[in-house]
Amino acid sequence: MSKNSASSCQSKQSGFTLIELMIAVVILAILAAIAMPMYSNYITKAKARSAQSDLVALSVVMESLYQRNLKYVDSAGEQTVSDYFTTNSMTGSWQPSADTFDYKLTVTTTTYSLKAIGKDRNNGCEITLTNTNSRSITGDSACGGLTSW
C-alpha cells in the first residue's frame, strides 16, 4: 500500500500575510504621529534652555568686567553682543553655544539687560536677564512651552 504523497503532505508556508503587514504599518504610523510632535517640542525647549545658559554665562562675563572696572562699560543703546565686544576691544570673552538665538544687550554704567531673541524654530521666543538677576521669558510655544526659568 502506497500513500499518495501529494494528498497526505500539506505544505506549510511561513511569513506574514498582507493584512498582518498593513496592521504593523498602521501601528508604526500612529506611534510616529505621536512621537514626532513630542520630539519637536523637546528640541525647541532644549534650544531655549541652551539660550538661558548662554545668558547666564554672558552675565558672568559682564560681572567680571564690572569687577575689573568697578562699572559696566556703556553701550550705545541696544546692540548685539559681538558689536559690544568689538567696540570695547573684548575679543574672545564669550561665545554662544548655538546659533538659534540672537543675543543683544543694553548697558549703562550701573546696569545691564541681556536678551536672547529666537530665530528659526524658536522664532518669537525672547529670554531676558538683568544685572539684578531678574529673569523673564515670553513666547510660550516658541520657547517649547517654557514659562519661567
Backbone bond lengths (Angstrom), bond angles and torsions (degrees), N, CA, C in turn:
res aa  C-N    CA-C-N  psi(-1)  N-CA   C-N-CA  omega(-1)  CA-C   N-CA-C  phi
1 M - - - 1.415 - - 1.514 108.71 -
2 S 1.238 111.52 124.17 1.455 116.46 179.02 1.525 109.26 -115.59
3 K 1.273 112.48 143.87 1.467 118.02 179.81 1.520 108.69 -97.59
4 N 1.286 114.28 145.24 1.455 119.84 176.77 1.522 107.87 -77.72
5 S 1.312 116.65 117.81 1.458 121.10 -175.20 1.526 112.49 -67.51
6 A 1.302 117.12 -28.32 1.461 119.45 -178.20 1.518 111.57 -72.35
7 S 1.329 118.12 -37.14 1.448 119.81 -176.27 1.525 112.37 -83.59
8 S 1.306 118.49 -29.36 1.462 119.09 -176.67 1.527 112.64 -90.46
9 C 1.281 118.63 -21.67 1.466 122.08 -179.22 1.521 109.91 -98.08
10 Q 1.277 116.24 114.85 1.454 118.99 175.78 1.518 108.04 -99.54
11 S 1.300 115.77 130.72 1.466 118.20 -179.87 1.524 108.84 -84.48
12 K 1.314 114.93 134.52 1.461 121.02 178.29 1.509 108.28 -104.96
13 Q 1.297 116.56 125.49 1.449 120.28 176.39 1.522 108.24 -101.91
14 S 1.318 114.89 142.09 1.464 118.27 178.08 1.522 108.33 -114.73
15 G 1.327 116.28 156.02 1.453 121.63 -179.33 1.511 110.38 137.03
16 F 1.322 115.83 -173.03 1.452 121.92 -178.24 1.519 110.13 -102.00
17 T 1.299 114.57 145.46 1.458 118.47 172.90 1.528 107.49 -85.31
18 L 1.302 115.97 166.06 1.454 120.92 179.90 1.527 111.24 -62.38
19 I 1.297 117.57 -37.14 1.472 122.08 179.18 1.521 110.27 -63.91
20 E 1.323 117.78 -45.71 1.460 121.17 179.31 1.526 110.69 -61.84
21 L 1.292 116.82 -41.04 1.462 121.09 178.82 1.529 111.13 -65.19
22 M 1.300 118.02 -41.42 1.468 121.61 179.32 1.523 111.17 -66.44
23 I 1.327 117.47 -36.95 1.468 120.49 177.06 1.524 110.04 -63.66
24 A 1.310 117.37 -42.96 1.466 121.14 178.16 1.526 110.94 -62.32
25 V 1.316 117.86 -41.33 1.468 121.42 179.04 1.527 110.45 -64.51
26 V 1.323 117.73 -41.57 1.464 121.31 179.13 1.531 110.38 -63.99
27 I 1.308 117.89 -42.20 1.469 121.20 178.45 1.523 110.57 -62.51
28 L 1.319 117.69 -43.71 1.467 121.02 177.59 1.523 111.50 -63.27
29 A 1.317 117.78 -39.47 1.465 121.28 178.56 1.529 111.35 -63.81
30 I 1.320 116.95 -40.66 1.465 120.82 178.28 1.523 110.55 -64.95
31 L 1.311 117.11 -44.68 1.464 120.63 178.12 1.528 111.23 -61.85
32 A 1.319 117.65 -41.31 1.468 121.24 178.87 1.527 110.80 -65.88
33 A 1.321 117.12 -38.76 1.467 120.62 179.48 1.521 111.54 -64.95
34 I 1.312 117.47 -29.70 1.466 121.38 177.53 1.520 110.61 -82.08
35 A 1.317 117.51 -42.22 1.458 121.80 -172.73 1.524 113.43 -75.11
36 M 1.310 119.24 -37.52 1.470 120.85 -174.19 1.530 113.33 -62.57
37 P 1.331 120.97 -47.26 1.468 119.00 177.29 1.523 112.29 -63.45
38 M 1.322 116.99 -36.45 1.459 119.77 178.82 1.528 110.40 -65.59
39 Y 1.313 116.90 -41.14 1.468 120.86 178.90 1.528 110.28 -66.99
40 S 1.311 117.44 -41.23 1.461 121.56 179.34 1.530 110.41 -62.20
41 N 1.322 117.21 -43.11 1.463 121.35 177.22 1.527 110.79 -64.37
42 Y 1.311 117.03 -38.03 1.461 121.57 178.08 1.535 110.48 -61.50
43 I 1.325 117.64 -43.42 1.465 121.74 179.72 1.525 110.16 -65.54
44 T 1.330 117.32 -43.32 1.464 121.38 178.95 1.519 110.68 -60.81
45 K 1.331 116.86 -44.31 1.460 121.13 179.37 1.530 110.97 -66.36
46 A 1.328 117.75 -38.70 1.464 121.29 179.63 1.524 111.09 -64.01
47 K 1.323 117.32 -38.53 1.464 120.40 178.39 1.529 110.90 -67.73
48 A 1.326 117.23 -36.87 1.465 120.65 176.84 1.531 110.26 -67.61
49 R 1.313 117.58 -40.18 1.479 120.80 176.29 1.526 110.73 -62.89
50 S 1.324 116.49 -37.80 1.460 121.14 177.50 1.531 110.31 -63.23
51 A 1.322 116.89 -40.73 1.468 121.01 177.54 1.531 110.48 -64.54
52 Q 1.322 116.80 -36.94 1.465 119.72 177.12 1.525 110.82 -62.26
53 S 1.321 116.93 -44.51 1.464 119.43 179.89 1.526 110.88 -68.42
54 D 1.343 117.36 -32.64 1.467 120.26 175.07 1.524 110.89 -63.22
55 L 1.328 117.25 -40.86 1.464 120.44 178.55 1.527 111.42 -65.12
56 V 1.315 116.75 -38.92 1.465 119.80 177.99 1.526 109.83 -64.62
57 A 1.337 117.16 -43.15 1.467 120.54 178.03 1.526 110.67 -63.34
58 L 1.320 116.96 -39.50 1.459 120.67 177.88 1.525 110.94 -65.81
59 S 1.325 117.44 -36.86 1.471 119.64 177.86 1.526 110.93 -65.94
60 V 1.323 117.22 -32.62 1.473 120.26 176.01 1.529 109.78 -64.57
61 V 1.332 116.91 -40.57 1.465 120.86 177.02 1.527 109.99 -63.10
62 M 1.328 116.30 -43.68 1.466 119.91 179.81 1.534 111.25 -63.40
63 E 1.327 117.06 -40.94 1.467 120.02 178.48 1.525 111.21 -67.67
64 S 1.311 117.16 -34.24 1.465 120.90 175.81 1.528 110.53 -64.37
65 L 1.329 116.50 -42.19 1.467 120.21 176.25 1.527 110.77 -62.14
66 Y 1.323 116.06 -39.32 1.465 119.90 178.10 1.537 110.85 -62.90
67 Q 1.317 116.12 -41.56 1.464 119.69 179.62 1.528 112.06 -62.84
68 R 1.324 116.07 -34.67 1.466 119.43 179.78 1.521 113.02 -76.33
69 N 1.341 117.25 -34.70 1.469 121.32 -173.79 1.530 114.08 -108.34
70 L 1.314 117.77 -10.30 1.467 124.50 -173.69 1.533 112.01 58.81
71 K 1.310 115.88 24.16 1.459 123.70 171.94 1.518 107.32 -166.68
72 Y 1.317 115.06 161.10 1.462 119.57 173.40 1.523 107.58 -85.22
73 V 1.307 116.38 147.06 1.464 120.37 178.91 1.519 107.78 -82.51
74 D 1.336 115.24 118.30 1.467 122.39 -176.46 1.526 112.93 -54.24
75 S 1.332 115.57 143.78 1.461 120.83 171.06 1.516 108.04 -111.01
76 A 1.287 115.98 158.69 1.468 120.26 177.58 1.527 108.11 -87.79
77 G 1.305 117.27 76.13 1.461 121.15 -177.46 1.522 110.54 75.54
78 E 1.326 115.62 -160.16 1.465 119.59 178.75 1.525 109.63 -77.28
79 Q 1.311 116.64 130.64 1.456 120.85 177.32 1.515 110.06 -146.75
80 T 1.316 116.09 165.90 1.462 119.29 179.62 1.522 109.32 -70.02
81 V 1.305 115.37 156.25 1.461 120.24 -179.29 1.521 110.46 -64.03
82 S 1.336 117.10 -41.32 1.468 119.14 -179.02 1.527 110.97 -64.16
83 D 1.337 118.06 -39.09 1.467 120.42 176.73 1.525 110.72 -64.72
84 Y 1.319 116.98 -41.30 1.466 121.41 179.36 1.529 110.59 -61.78
85 F 1.333 116.10 -45.44 1.465 119.19 -179.97 1.524 111.53 -67.19
86 T 1.325 117.26 -38.78 1.462 120.35 179.08 1.527 110.57 -65.86
87 T 1.330 116.89 -44.44 1.467 121.59 179.96 1.521 111.22 -60.81
88 N 1.308 116.97 -37.23 1.469 121.31 -176.25 1.525 112.97 -100.04
89 S 1.320 117.46 16.21 1.472 123.81 177.03 1.524 112.80 53.34
90 M 1.330 116.31 48.09 1.464 121.27 179.28 1.521 108.95 -118.38
91 T 1.307 117.85 69.40 1.455 120.91 -177.95 1.521 110.90 -77.73
92 G 1.309 115.04 143.61 1.458 121.04 175.40 1.510 115.69 71.58
93 S 1.349 117.88 12.45 1.461 120.46 -177.48 1.521 113.27 -71.50
94 W 1.335 115.56 -34.77 1.462 119.61 -174.42 1.517 109.79 -157.64
95 Q 1.321 116.12 140.85 1.460 122.23 175.44 1.524 108.21 -135.28
96 P 1.340 117.52 135.27 1.468 118.88 177.24 1.521 110.79 -70.54
97 S 1.316 116.27 154.56 1.465 120.72 -178.54 1.520 112.73 -77.23
98 A 1.328 117.99 -22.09 1.467 121.69 179.80 1.521 108.74 -148.95
99 D 1.308 115.97 168.11 1.468 119.23 -177.91 1.527 113.05 -108.21
100 T 1.308 117.75 27.99 1.461 120.50 179.71 1.529 112.49 -90.36
101 F 1.306 117.42 -1.72 1.460 122.16 177.35 1.523 109.07 -133.51
102 D 1.334 115.46 147.41 1.456 121.56 170.40 1.522 106.40 -99.17
103 Y 1.319 116.28 137.67 1.457 121.09 -176.38 1.523 109.75 -111.21
104 K 1.338 115.00 127.34 1.460 121.01 179.76 1.515 108.93 -129.23
105 L 1.326 115.08 157.71 1.453 118.85 177.96 1.517 110.40 -144.99
106 T 1.317 113.90 156.19 1.452 122.94 172.76 1.523 105.84 -128.97
107 V 1.340 116.05 125.06 1.458 119.96 -173.89 1.525 109.89 -129.73
108 T 1.332 115.70 133.80 1.461 121.91 166.98 1.519 106.20 -114.08
109 T 1.312 118.66 -177.35 1.467 119.97 -179.95 1.522 112.39 -70.42
110 T 1.345 117.30 -18.03 1.464 119.76 -177.90 1.529 114.68 -119.03
111 T 1.323 118.31 -12.02 1.467 120.68 -177.03 1.528 110.98 -140.91
112 Y 1.309 114.66 163.23 1.467 120.44 169.27 1.516 109.11 -147.32
113 S 1.310 114.22 156.00 1.453 122.32 175.64 1.523 107.24 -135.42
114 L 1.317 116.81 122.88 1.458 123.03 -179.23 1.521 108.52 -106.85
115 K 1.324 115.88 140.40 1.458 119.78 -175.87 1.523 109.46 -137.71
116 A 1.338 116.06 133.16 1.464 122.47 172.51 1.521 106.73 -110.08
117 I 1.328 116.20 122.08 1.456 121.72 -177.55 1.521 108.18 -113.13
118 G 1.315 116.56 119.49 1.457 121.98 -174.73 1.514 113.79 -70.14
119 K 1.304 115.11 150.45 1.464 121.95 173.11 1.521 107.81 -138.48
120 D 1.316 116.87 172.21 1.460 123.04 -176.46 1.520 110.19 55.93
121 R 1.313 117.66 -120.49 1.465 121.79 -175.85 1.522 111.65 -68.02
122 N 1.331 118.49 -25.36 1.465 122.49 -179.91 1.527 112.41 -98.63
123 N 1.327 117.91 19.20 1.456 121.13 -179.13 1.524 109.83 -60.06
124 G 1.325 116.82 124.21 1.463 122.00 -177.65 1.516 112.81 104.76
125 C 1.314 117.69 -10.62 1.468 122.15 178.27 1.532 108.51 -88.27
126 E 1.317 116.83 129.08 1.454 121.55 178.46 1.531 108.94 -133.30
127 I 1.333 115.12 123.43 1.463 121.66 -177.58 1.524 107.85 -119.28
128 T 1.331 116.35 132.83 1.462 120.95 -175.46 1.526 110.44 -127.37
129 L 1.339 114.78 143.56 1.467 122.55 175.49 1.520 107.65 -140.64
130 T 1.333 117.23 133.62 1.464 121.07 179.53 1.526 110.24 -114.53
131 N 1.339 115.54 173.59 1.465 120.62 -179.68 1.523 112.58 -66.57
132 T 1.317 118.69 -18.02 1.469 121.74 177.09 1.528 111.33 -92.09
133 N 1.326 116.33 11.42 1.461 124.37 -179.40 1.529 112.07 65.37
134 S 1.318 116.22 27.62 1.455 121.14 173.69 1.522 107.40 -80.20
135 R 1.322 116.20 124.42 1.464 121.39 -174.58 1.517 109.63 -120.86
136 S 1.333 115.20 138.66 1.463 119.19 175.70 1.519 109.12 -144.47
137 I 1.327 114.46 156.08 1.455 120.99 178.50 1.526 107.86 -144.41
138 T 1.328 116.38 132.80 1.458 121.11 177.94 1.523 109.02 -130.36
139 G 1.309 115.88 154.51 1.467 120.64 -179.64 1.512 110.88 98.34
140 D 1.308 116.80 58.42 1.469 124.24 -171.70 1.531 114.48 -40.98
141 S 1.310 118.79 -63.96 1.475 119.99 -176.28 1.518 111.90 -72.92
142 A 1.338 118.09 -29.83 1.469 120.84 178.74 1.524 110.87 -70.31
143 C 1.323 116.67 -19.54 1.467 121.59 178.28 1.536 110.86 -101.06
144 G 1.309 117.82 14.94 1.452 121.53 179.33 1.518 113.65 75.21
145 G 1.326 116.34 21.26 1.469 120.18 179.44 1.514 113.75 91.86
146 L 1.326 118.27 2.05 1.470 120.21 178.34 1.523 109.46 -71.32
147 T 1.322 116.58 135.42 1.452 121.04 177.93 1.527 112.31 -120.09
148 S 1.319 117.37 -15.06 1.457 121.02 177.90 1.521 108.92 -154.26
149 W 1.336 113.97 164.37 1.474 118.53 175.36 1.489 111.47 -150.04
